[in-house]
Amino acid sequence: MAGETLTRRLAAAKSSVGMSRDLVANTLGRWGLADLAEDAVLVISELATNAVGASRAGQEITVHLRNSGTEIILAVHDNGPGTPRHRQVDLDLATLDVSERNFDANGGWGLSIVAALAARCWVDPGTPAGKWVCAALRIGPARGGRG
């Protein structure tokens, strides 16, 4: 139903990424929007991962989900400085280095994934500090960047 929201403050820790995924999947199920869960879980995972990475030990991130009636807004706040930059990445398996030595060095795709799934994404300044990184998924048949 339009107007429904969920907001949770979580430790800025890797475990909070999984908690964010569970919160979003369960909430969308309760709202009758389980068909959006797969994309929404991937989006919130990328946003939360970036927020945890931008935060210092002992800080918190905030996960926010809102049903506008036409879109699901996913947003994550962190107190880290700067604004995330969407960089064009080559999502080509031919150039992907999956050697054991470099397996974890293939990051940087997060915001590209979010941009591909979301109808729109943006950054809002946080109050008093930090920023909200946000994405909107369309409700209905013409969804995301794919519809």
VMD Tcl script that builds the backbone (N, CA, C; Angstrom):
set m [mol new atoms 441]
animate dup $m
set s [atomselect $m all]
$s set {name element resname resid chain x y z} {
  {N N MET 1 A 0.840 -1.179 0.000}
  {CA C MET 1 A 0.000 0.000 0.000}
  {C C MET 1 A 0.885 1.243 0.000}
  {N N ALA 2 A 0.520 2.214 -0.771}
  {CA C ALA 2 A 1.295 3.455 -0.857}
  {C C ALA 2 A 1.433 4.090 0.521}
  {N N GLY 3 A 2.579 4.684 0.754}
  {CA C GLY 3 A 2.841 5.370 2.007}
  {C C GLY 3 A 3.533 4.528 3.052}
  {N N GLU 4 A 3.635 3.234 2.834}
  {CA C GLU 4 A 4.304 2.367 3.806}
  {C C GLU 4 A 5.801 2.628 3.776}
  {N N THR 5 A 6.422 2.590 4.957}
  {CA C THR 5 A 7.863 2.799 5.060}
  {C C THR 5 A 8.472 1.828 6.054}
  {N N LEU 6 A 9.762 1.642 5.926}
  {CA C LEU 6 A 10.567 0.888 6.880}
  {C C LEU 6 A 11.887 1.622 7.006}
  {N N THR 7 A 12.325 1.889 8.217}
  {CA C THR 7 A 13.624 2.503 8.460}
  {C C THR 7 A 14.300 1.746 9.590}
  {N N ARG 8 A 15.557 1.333 9.367}
  {CA C ARG 8 A 16.321 0.619 10.385}
  {C C ARG 8 A 17.741 1.152 10.422}
  {N N ARG 9 A 18.216 1.387 11.638}
  {CA C ARG 9 A 19.621 1.745 11.844}
  {C C ARG 9 A 20.371 0.463 12.173}
  {N N LEU 10 A 21.495 0.279 11.510}
  {CA C LEU 10 A 22.302 -0.929 11.676}
  {C C LEU 10 A 23.758 -0.540 11.866}
  {N N ALA 11 A 24.507 -1.398 12.507}
  {CA C ALA 11 A 25.943 -1.177 12.637}
  {C C ALA 11 A 26.564 -1.137 11.250}
  {N N ALA 12 A 27.561 -0.298 11.078}
  {CA C ALA 12 A 28.275 -0.232 9.795}
  {C C ALA 12 A 29.258 -1.398 9.757}
  {N N ALA 13 A 28.700 -2.590 9.562}
  {CA C ALA 13 A 29.478 -3.828 9.567}
  {C C ALA 13 A 29.020 -4.701 8.406}
  {N N LYS 14 A 29.900 -5.573 7.940}
  {CA C LYS 14 A 29.560 -6.434 6.804}
  {C C LYS 14 A 28.295 -7.243 7.054}
  {N N SER 15 A 28.065 -7.655 8.304}
  {CA C SER 15 A 26.867 -8.444 8.614}
  {C C SER 15 A 25.579 -7.659 8.358}
  {N N SER 16 A 25.646 -6.350 8.381}
  {CA C SER 16 A 24.460 -5.525 8.137}
  {C C SER 16 A 23.997 -5.583 6.686}
  {N N VAL 17 A 24.885 -5.956 5.787}
  {CA C VAL 17 A 24.486 -6.090 4.379}
  {C C VAL 17 A 23.466 -7.221 4.252}
  {N N GLY 18 A 23.751 -8.359 4.871}
  {CA C GLY 18 A 22.803 -9.475 4.863}
  {C C GLY 18 A 21.505 -9.132 5.572}
  {N N MET 19 A 21.616 -8.407 6.689}
  {CA C MET 19 A 20.409 -7.983 7.407}
  {C C MET 19 A 19.561 -7.070 6.529}
  {N N SER 20 A 20.207 -6.194 5.774}
  {CA C SER 20 A 19.491 -5.289 4.869}
  {C C SER 20 A 18.732 -6.075 3.808}
  {N N ARG 21 A 19.383 -7.084 3.251}
  {CA C ARG 21 A 18.721 -7.920 2.240}
  {C C ARG 21 A 17.478 -8.585 2.829}
  {N N ASP 22 A 17.627 -9.165 4.028}
  {CA C ASP 22 A 16.495 -9.838 4.668}
  {C C ASP 22 A 15.361 -8.861 4.973}
  {N N LEU 23 A 15.706 -7.676 5.488}
  {CA C LEU 23 A 14.687 -6.665 5.791}
  {C C LEU 23 A 13.885 -6.300 4.550}
  {N N VAL 24 A 14.580 -6.077 3.452}
  {CA C VAL 24 A 13.909 -5.675 2.214}
  {C C VAL 24 A 13.043 -6.809 1.670}
  {N N ALA 25 A 13.577 -8.013 1.608}
  {CA C ALA 25 A 12.807 -9.144 1.078}
  {C C ALA 25 A 11.559 -9.400 1.917}
  {N N ASN 26 A 11.710 -9.412 3.230}
  {CA C ASN 26 A 10.564 -9.667 4.109}
  {C C ASN 26 A 9.533 -8.547 4.041}
  {N N THR 27 A 9.996 -7.313 3.998}
  {CA C THR 27 A 9.077 -6.174 3.946}
  {C C THR 27 A 8.291 -6.164 2.639}
  {N N LEU 28 A 8.965 -6.383 1.526}
  {CA C LEU 28 A 8.253 -6.404 0.245}
  {C C LEU 28 A 7.237 -7.536 0.210}
  {N N GLY 29 A 7.563 -8.675 0.809}
  {CA C GLY 29 A 6.599 -9.768 0.908}
  {C C GLY 29 A 5.362 -9.359 1.695}
  {N N ARG 30 A 5.558 -8.681 2.821}
  {CA C ARG 30 A 4.433 -8.210 3.636}
  {C C ARG 30 A 3.603 -7.169 2.890}
  {N N TRP 31 A 4.249 -6.373 2.057}
  {CA C TRP 31 A 3.545 -5.341 1.296}
  {C C TRP 31 A 2.889 -5.884 0.021}
  {N N GLY 32 A 3.011 -7.187 -0.223}
  {CA C GLY 32 A 2.435 -7.775 -1.426}
  {C C GLY 32 A 3.219 -7.468 -2.685}
  {N N LEU 33 A 4.505 -7.164 -2.522}
  {CA C LEU 33 A 5.358 -6.805 -3.660}
  {C C LEU 33 A 6.551 -7.754 -3.792}
  {N N ALA 34 A 6.309 -9.018 -3.506}
  {CA C ALA 34 A 7.387 -10.002 -3.549}
  {C C ALA 34 A 8.017 -10.111 -4.936}
  {N N ASP 35 A 7.269 -9.748 -5.983}
  {CA C ASP 35 A 7.823 -9.812 -7.337}
  {C C ASP 35 A 8.977 -8.827 -7.539}
  {N N LEU 36 A 9.091 -7.815 -6.685}
  {CA C LEU 36 A 10.196 -6.852 -6.764}
  {C C LEU 36 A 11.398 -7.271 -5.923}
  {N N ALA 37 A 11.223 -8.298 -5.109}
  {CA C ALA 37 A 12.242 -8.629 -4.105}
  {C C ALA 37 A 13.603 -8.954 -4.713}
  {N N GLU 38 A 13.650 -9.721 -5.777}
  {CA C GLU 38 A 14.949 -10.120 -6.331}
  {C C GLU 38 A 15.788 -8.903 -6.720}
  {N N ASP 39 A 15.209 -7.988 -7.470}
  {CA C ASP 39 A 15.942 -6.781 -7.862}
  {C C ASP 39 A 16.219 -5.885 -6.660}
  {N N ALA 40 A 15.226 -5.731 -5.785}
  {CA C ALA 40 A 15.388 -4.852 -4.622}
  {C C ALA 40 A 16.476 -5.360 -3.683}
  {N N VAL 41 A 16.553 -6.662 -3.500}
  {CA C VAL 41 A 17.582 -7.240 -2.629}
  {C C VAL 41 A 18.966 -6.991 -3.212}
  {N N LEU 42 A 19.110 -7.121 -4.508}
  {CA C LEU 42 A 20.405 -6.850 -5.137}
  {C C LEU 42 A 20.765 -5.372 -5.010}
  {N N VAL 43 A 19.811 -4.493 -5.233}
  {CA C VAL 43 A 20.067 -3.051 -5.113}
  {C C VAL 43 A 20.459 -2.691 -3.684}
  {N N ILE 44 A 19.689 -3.142 -2.685}
  {CA C ILE 44 A 19.990 -2.768 -1.304}
  {C C ILE 44 A 21.319 -3.366 -0.871}
  {N N SER 45 A 21.654 -4.525 -1.388}
  {CA C SER 45 A 22.939 -5.142 -1.069}
  {C C SER 45 A 24.096 -4.276 -1.548}
  {N N GLU 46 A 23.993 -3.765 -2.761}
  {CA C GLU 46 A 25.048 -2.906 -3.304}
  {C C GLU 46 A 25.122 -1.584 -2.543}
  {N N LEU 47 A 23.964 -0.979 -2.250}
  {CA C LEU 47 A 23.960 0.295 -1.530}
  {C C LEU 47 A 24.506 0.123 -0.114}
  {N N ALA 48 A 24.101 -0.940 0.572}
  {CA C ALA 48 A 24.569 -1.173 1.940}
  {C C ALA 48 A 26.060 -1.504 1.963}
  {N N THR 49 A 26.523 -2.278 1.003}
  {CA C THR 49 A 27.954 -2.597 0.929}
  {C C THR 49 A 28.772 -1.322 0.778}
  {N N ASN 50 A 28.332 -0.433 -0.098}
  {CA C ASN 50 A 29.043 0.837 -0.282}
  {C C ASN 50 A 28.995 1.688 0.985}
  {N N ALA 51 A 27.849 1.707 1.666}
  {CA C ALA 51 A 27.713 2.502 2.890}
  {C C ALA 51 A 28.627 1.977 3.993}
  {N N VAL 52 A 28.696 0.673 4.136}
  {CA C VAL 52 A 29.595 0.081 5.134}
  {C C VAL 52 A 31.036 0.439 4.798}
  {N N GLY 53 A 31.392 0.360 3.527}
  {CA C GLY 53 A 32.750 0.698 3.102}
  {C C GLY 53 A 33.105 2.157 3.316}
  {N N ALA 54 A 32.111 3.041 3.289}
  {CA C ALA 54 A 32.351 4.478 3.467}
  {C C ALA 54 A 32.355 4.889 4.936}
  {N N SER 55 A 32.012 3.957 5.819}
  {CA C SER 55 A 31.869 4.268 7.242}
  {C C SER 55 A 33.092 3.838 8.032}
  {N N ARG 56 A 33.256 4.486 9.183}
  {CA C ARG 56 A 34.326 4.112 10.111}
  {C C ARG 56 A 33.777 3.135 11.145}
  {N N ALA 57 A 34.685 2.437 11.806}
  {CA C ALA 57 A 34.301 1.503 12.865}
  {C C ALA 57 A 33.478 2.233 13.920}
  {N N GLY 58 A 32.431 1.595 14.383}
  {CA C GLY 58 A 31.581 2.172 15.411}
  {C C GLY 58 A 30.447 3.031 14.888}
  {N N GLN 59 A 30.432 3.318 13.598}
  {CA C GLN 59 A 29.353 4.125 13.028}
  {C C GLN 59 A 28.174 3.234 12.655}
  {N N GLU 60 A 27.091 3.874 12.293}
  {CA C GLU 60 A 25.894 3.173 11.843}
  {C C GLU 60 A 25.550 3.575 10.411}
  {N N ILE 61 A 24.801 2.702 9.757}
  {CA C ILE 61 A 24.162 3.036 8.490}
  {C C ILE 61 A 22.658 2.989 8.741}
  {N N THR 62 A 21.900 3.650 7.901}
  {CA C THR 62 A 20.443 3.606 8.002}
  {C C THR 62 A 19.890 3.105 6.680}
  {N N VAL 63 A 19.027 2.106 6.758}
  {CA C VAL 63 A 18.371 1.534 5.587}
  {C C VAL 63 A 16.923 2.015 5.596}
  {N N HIS 64 A 16.474 2.535 4.460}
  {CA C HIS 64 A 15.111 3.066 4.360}
  {C C HIS 64 A 14.443 2.504 3.106}
  {N N LEU 65 A 13.203 2.110 3.259}
  {CA C LEU 65 A 12.403 1.555 2.174}
  {C C LEU 65 A 11.048 2.259 2.214}
  {N N ARG 66 A 10.582 2.731 1.053}
  {CA C ARG 66 A 9.290 3.432 1.007}
  {C C ARG 66 A 8.521 3.031 -0.240}
  {N N ASN 67 A 7.234 2.809 -0.059}
  {CA C ASN 67 A 6.328 2.512 -1.162}
  {C C ASN 67 A 5.594 3.798 -1.524}
  {N N SER 68 A 5.912 4.365 -2.677}
  {CA C SER 68 A 5.256 5.610 -3.101}
  {C C SER 68 A 3.933 5.346 -3.811}
  {N N GLY 69 A 3.666 4.091 -4.099}
  {CA C GLY 69 A 2.483 3.738 -4.884}
  {C C GLY 69 A 2.839 3.387 -6.312}
  {N N THR 70 A 3.832 4.077 -6.859}
  {CA C THR 70 A 4.301 3.782 -8.218}
  {C C THR 70 A 5.735 3.264 -8.224}
  {N N GLU 71 A 6.453 3.510 -7.120}
  {CA C GLU 71 A 7.851 3.085 -7.014}
  {C C GLU 71 A 8.135 2.590 -5.600}
  {N N ILE 72 A 9.121 1.736 -5.517}
  {CA C ILE 72 A 9.725 1.393 -4.235}
  {C C ILE 72 A 11.032 2.165 -4.177}
  {N N ILE 73 A 11.174 2.997 -3.154}
  {CA C ILE 73 A 12.392 3.773 -2.962}
  {C C ILE 73 A 13.263 3.025 -1.965}
  {N N LEU 74 A 14.483 2.739 -2.361}
  {CA C LEU 74 A 15.481 2.099 -1.508}
  {C C LEU 74 A 16.566 3.126 -1.246}
  {N N ALA 75 A 16.916 3.328 0.011}
  {CA C ALA 75 A 17.920 4.337 0.341}
  {C C ALA 75 A 18.766 3.860 1.511}
  {N N VAL 76 A 20.044 4.195 1.462}
  {CA C VAL 76 A 20.959 3.873 2.559}
  {C C VAL 76 A 21.763 5.123 2.886}
  {N N HIS 77 A 21.825 5.444 4.176}
  {CA C HIS 77 A 22.584 6.595 4.657}
  {C C HIS 77 A 23.858 6.119 5.335}
  {N N ASP 78 A 24.943 6.841 5.070}
  {CA C ASP 78 A 26.186 6.653 5.824}
  {C C ASP 78 A 26.753 8.025 6.143}
  {N N ASN 79 A 27.643 8.075 7.120}
  {CA C ASN 79 A 28.257 9.340 7.529}
  {C C ASN 79 A 29.596 9.588 6.856}
  {N N GLY 80 A 29.954 8.757 5.898}
  {CA C GLY 80 A 31.232 8.919 5.215}
  {C C GLY 80 A 31.265 10.175 4.363}
  {N N PRO 81 A 32.466 10.699 4.149}
  {CA C PRO 81 A 32.602 11.892 3.305}
  {C C PRO 81 A 32.466 11.532 1.826}
  {N N GLY 82 A 32.238 12.536 1.036}
  {CA C GLY 82 A 32.242 12.349 -0.414}
  {C C GLY 82 A 30.954 11.757 -0.943}
  {N N THR 83 A 30.890 11.740 -2.250}
  {CA C THR 83 A 29.740 11.219 -2.970}
  {C C THR 83 A 30.197 10.052 -3.823}
  {N N PRO 84 A 29.451 8.951 -3.811}
  {CA C PRO 84 A 29.859 7.829 -4.659}
  {C C PRO 84 A 29.785 8.227 -6.126}
  {N N ARG 85 A 30.705 7.732 -6.873}
  {CA C ARG 85 A 30.754 8.045 -8.301}
  {C C ARG 85 A 30.460 6.785 -9.101}
  {N N HIS 86 A 29.479 6.919 -9.952}
  {CA C HIS 86 A 29.163 5.819 -10.857}
  {C C HIS 86 A 30.188 5.848 -11.971}
  {N N ARG 87 A 30.977 4.808 -12.054}
  {CA C ARG 87 A 31.964 4.758 -13.126}
  {C C ARG 87 A 31.553 3.683 -14.115}
  {N N GLN 88 A 31.790 3.967 -15.348}
  {CA C GLN 88 A 31.470 2.999 -16.380}
  {C C GLN 88 A 32.448 1.845 -16.272}
  {N N VAL 89 A 31.914 0.649 -16.107}
  {CA C VAL 89 A 32.775 -0.524 -16.015}
  {C C VAL 89 A 32.467 -1.453 -17.171}
  {N N ASP 90 A 33.474 -2.165 -17.566}
  {CA C ASP 90 A 33.332 -3.127 -18.642}
  {C C ASP 90 A 32.878 -4.446 -18.028}
  {N N LEU 91 A 31.609 -4.771 -18.187}
  {CA C LEU 91 A 31.071 -6.007 -17.632}
  {C C LEU 91 A 31.262 -7.145 -18.624}
  {N N ASP 92 A 32.497 -7.363 -18.986}
  {CA C ASP 92 A 32.854 -8.349 -19.994}
  {C C ASP 92 A 33.596 -9.498 -19.328}
  {N N LEU 93 A 33.064 -10.687 -19.436}
  {CA C LEU 93 A 33.706 -11.842 -18.814}
  {C C LEU 93 A 35.081 -12.129 -19.407}
  {N N ALA 94 A 35.329 -11.666 -20.616}
  {CA C ALA 94 A 36.633 -11.894 -21.239}
  {C C ALA 94 A 37.746 -11.147 -20.505}
  {N N THR 95 A 37.425 -10.019 -19.880}
  {CA C THR 95 A 38.449 -9.236 -19.179}
  {C C THR 95 A 38.418 -9.450 -17.669}
  {N N LEU 96 A 37.496 -10.247 -17.176}
  {CA C LEU 96 A 37.377 -10.507 -15.746}
  {C C LEU 96 A 38.509 -11.423 -15.293}
  {N N ASP 97 A 39.235 -11.006 -14.274}
  {CA C ASP 97 A 40.349 -11.797 -13.743}
  {C C ASP 97 A 39.860 -12.590 -12.538}
  {N N VAL 98 A 39.601 -13.867 -12.731}
  {CA C VAL 98 A 39.107 -14.711 -11.645}
  {C C VAL 98 A 40.206 -15.585 -11.051}
  {N N SER 99 A 41.448 -15.204 -11.291}
  {CA C SER 99 A 42.545 -15.946 -10.671}
  {C C SER 99 A 42.440 -15.822 -9.159}
  {N N GLU 100 A 42.953 -16.798 -8.447}
  {CA C GLU 100 A 42.865 -16.782 -6.987}
  {C C GLU 100 A 43.467 -15.510 -6.410}
  {N N ARG 101 A 44.565 -15.054 -6.979}
  {CA C ARG 101 A 45.244 -13.859 -6.481}
  {C C ARG 101 A 44.396 -12.596 -6.629}
  {N N ASN 102 A 43.636 -12.485 -7.702}
  {CA C ASN 102 A 42.886 -11.259 -7.991}
  {C C ASN 102 A 41.374 -11.408 -7.899}
  {N N PHE 103 A 40.901 -12.533 -7.374}
  {CA C PHE 103 A 39.460 -12.790 -7.377}
  {C C PHE 103 A 38.665 -11.671 -6.714}
  {N N ASP 104 A 39.133 -11.161 -5.579}
  {CA C ASP 104 A 38.400 -10.111 -4.867}
  {C C ASP 104 A 38.707 -8.711 -5.379}
  {N N ALA 105 A 39.518 -8.574 -6.396}
  {CA C ALA 105 A 39.879 -7.256 -6.930}
  {C C ALA 105 A 39.001 -6.864 -8.115}
  {N N ASN 106 A 37.918 -7.567 -8.316}
  {CA C ASN 106 A 37.049 -7.312 -9.462}
  {C C ASN 106 A 35.831 -6.470 -9.098}
  {N N GLY 107 A 35.925 -5.680 -8.049}
  {CA C GLY 107 A 34.804 -4.869 -7.589}
  {C C GLY 107 A 34.586 -3.653 -8.464}
  {N N GLY 108 A 33.725 -2.771 -7.977}
  {CA C GLY 108 A 33.449 -1.538 -8.702}
  {C C GLY 108 A 32.234 -1.609 -9.597}
  {N N TRP 109 A 31.515 -2.717 -9.575}
  {CA C TRP 109 A 30.353 -2.869 -10.434}
  {C C TRP 109 A 29.067 -2.436 -9.746}
  {N N GLY 110 A 29.110 -2.195 -8.443}
  {CA C GLY 110 A 27.905 -1.981 -7.646}
  {C C GLY 110 A 26.944 -0.952 -8.186}
  {N N LEU 111 A 27.415 0.269 -8.413}
  {CA C LEU 111 A 26.504 1.316 -8.888}
  {C C LEU 111 A 26.072 1.083 -10.333}
  {N N SER 112 A 26.887 0.381 -11.109}
  {CA C SER 112 A 26.464 0.013 -12.470}
  {C C SER 112 A 25.302 -0.973 -12.408}
  {N N ILE 113 A 25.371 -1.904 -11.466}
  {CA C ILE 113 A 24.277 -2.861 -11.282}
  {C C ILE 113 A 23.019 -2.125 -10.834}
  {N N VAL 114 A 23.173 -1.223 -9.859}
  {CA C VAL 114 A 22.029 -0.442 -9.371}
  {C C VAL 114 A 21.410 0.356 -10.518}
  {N N ALA 115 A 22.232 1.027 -11.305}
  {CA C ALA 115 A 21.728 1.837 -12.419}
  {C C ALA 115 A 21.000 0.984 -13.454}
  {N N ALA 116 A 21.465 -0.248 -13.660}
  {CA C ALA 116 A 20.821 -1.127 -14.634}
  {C C ALA 116 A 19.452 -1.607 -14.149}
  {N N LEU 117 A 19.303 -1.794 -12.850}
  {CA C LEU 117 A 18.052 -2.318 -12.305}
  {C C LEU 117 A 17.031 -1.234 -11.966}
  {N N ALA 118 A 17.511 -0.062 -11.598}
  {CA C ALA 118 A 16.624 0.987 -11.090}
  {C C ALA 118 A 16.088 1.876 -12.207}
  {N N ALA 119 A 14.899 2.414 -11.973}
  {CA C ALA 119 A 14.339 3.410 -12.886}
  {C C ALA 119 A 15.136 4.703 -12.786}
  {N N ARG 120 A 15.645 4.983 -11.583}
  {CA C ARG 120 A 16.491 6.160 -11.360}
  {C C ARG 120 A 17.275 5.953 -10.077}
  {N N CYS 121 A 18.388 6.647 -9.969}
  {CA C CYS 121 A 19.176 6.639 -8.738}
  {C C CYS 121 A 19.779 8.017 -8.538}
  {N N TRP 122 A 20.027 8.361 -7.266}
  {CA C TRP 122 A 20.501 9.700 -6.937}
  {C C TRP 122 A 21.126 9.693 -5.553}
  {N N VAL 123 A 21.749 10.824 -5.216}
  {CA C VAL 123 A 22.360 11.014 -3.900}
  {C C VAL 123 A 21.788 12.292 -3.301}
  {N N ASP 124 A 21.342 12.204 -2.050}
  {CA C ASP 124 A 20.873 13.368 -1.294}
  {C C ASP 124 A 21.815 13.595 -0.122}
  {N N PRO 125 A 22.056 14.856 0.241}
  {CA C PRO 125 A 22.905 15.113 1.408}
  {C C PRO 125 A 22.214 14.636 2.681}
  {N N GLY 126 A 23.016 14.122 3.603}
  {CA C GLY 126 A 22.487 13.714 4.899}
  {C C GLY 126 A 22.489 14.891 5.856}
  {N N THR 127 A 21.692 14.782 6.908}
  {CA C THR 127 A 21.646 15.832 7.915}
  {C C THR 127 A 21.979 15.207 9.258}
  {N N PRO 128 A 22.969 15.618 9.953}
  {CA C PRO 128 A 23.840 16.762 9.694}
  {C C PRO 128 A 25.051 16.416 8.827}
  {N N ALA 129 A 25.273 15.142 8.536}
  {CA C ALA 129 A 26.466 14.762 7.771}
  {C C ALA 129 A 26.148 13.563 6.887}
  {N N GLY 130 A 27.115 13.234 6.047}
  {CA C GLY 130 A 26.986 12.045 5.221}
  {C C GLY 130 A 26.078 12.256 4.029}
  {N N LYS 131 A 25.523 11.129 3.553}
  {CA C LYS 131 A 24.662 11.195 2.374}
  {C C LYS 131 A 23.726 9.998 2.353}
  {N N TRP 132 A 22.625 10.184 1.640}
  {CA C TRP 132 A 21.686 9.122 1.313}
  {C C TRP 132 A 21.937 8.737 -0.136}
  {N N VAL 133 A 22.185 7.477 -0.392}
  {CA C VAL 133 A 22.292 6.980 -1.759}
  {C C VAL 133 A 20.998 6.216 -2.018}
  {N N CYS 134 A 20.286 6.609 -3.077}
  {CA C CYS 134 A 18.912 6.163 -3.287}
  {C C CYS 134 A 18.716 5.559 -4.673}
  {N N ALA 135 A 17.745 4.660 -4.752}
  {CA C ALA 135 A 17.350 4.071 -6.030}
  {C C ALA 135 A 15.852 3.817 -5.991}
  {N N ALA 136 A 15.216 3.914 -7.141}
  {CA C ALA 136 A 13.777 3.674 -7.248}
  {C C ALA 136 A 13.524 2.535 -8.221}
  {N N LEU 137 A 12.715 1.578 -7.784}
  {CA C LEU 137 A 12.256 0.493 -8.646}
  {C C LEU 137 A 10.781 0.725 -8.926}
  {N N ARG 138 A 10.399 0.661 -10.180}
  {CA C ARG 138 A 8.996 0.863 -10.544}
  {C C ARG 138 A 8.153 -0.324 -10.093}
  {N N ILE 139 A 6.957 -0.018 -9.648}
  {CA C ILE 139 A 5.975 -1.050 -9.330}
  {C C ILE 139 A 5.139 -1.264 -10.582}
  {N N GLY 140 A 4.975 -2.494 -10.989}
  {CA C GLY 140 A 4.150 -2.781 -12.157}
  {C C GLY 140 A 4.956 -3.391 -13.278}
  {N N PRO 141 A 4.324 -3.547 -14.439}
  {CA C PRO 141 A 4.947 -4.282 -15.535}
  {C C PRO 141 A 6.163 -3.604 -16.155}
  {N N ALA 142 A 6.205 -2.285 -16.242}
  {CA C ALA 142 A 7.350 -1.586 -16.852}
  {C C ALA 142 A 8.330 -1.238 -15.743}
  {N N ARG 143 A 9.190 -2.193 -15.395}
  {CA C ARG 143 A 10.034 -2.038 -14.222}
  {C C ARG 143 A 11.456 -1.676 -14.570}
  {N N GLY 144 A 12.079 -0.977 -13.607}
  {CA C GLY 144 A 13.510 -0.729 -13.607}
  {C C GLY 144 A 14.040 -0.137 -14.888}
  {N N GLY 145 A 15.359 -0.221 -15.024}
  {CA C GLY 145 A 16.011 0.247 -16.224}
  {C C GLY 145 A 15.763 -0.703 -17.376}
  {N N ARG 146 A 15.113 -1.849 -17.076}
  {CA C ARG 146 A 14.903 -2.878 -18.081}
  {C C ARG 146 A 13.531 -2.813 -18.722}
  {N N GLY 147 A 12.633 -1.930 -18.219}
  {CA C GLY 147 A 11.266 -1.989 -18.712}
  {C C GLY 147 A 10.830 -0.869 -19.490}
}
mol reanalyze $m
mol bondsrecalc $m
mol representation Tube
mol addrep $m
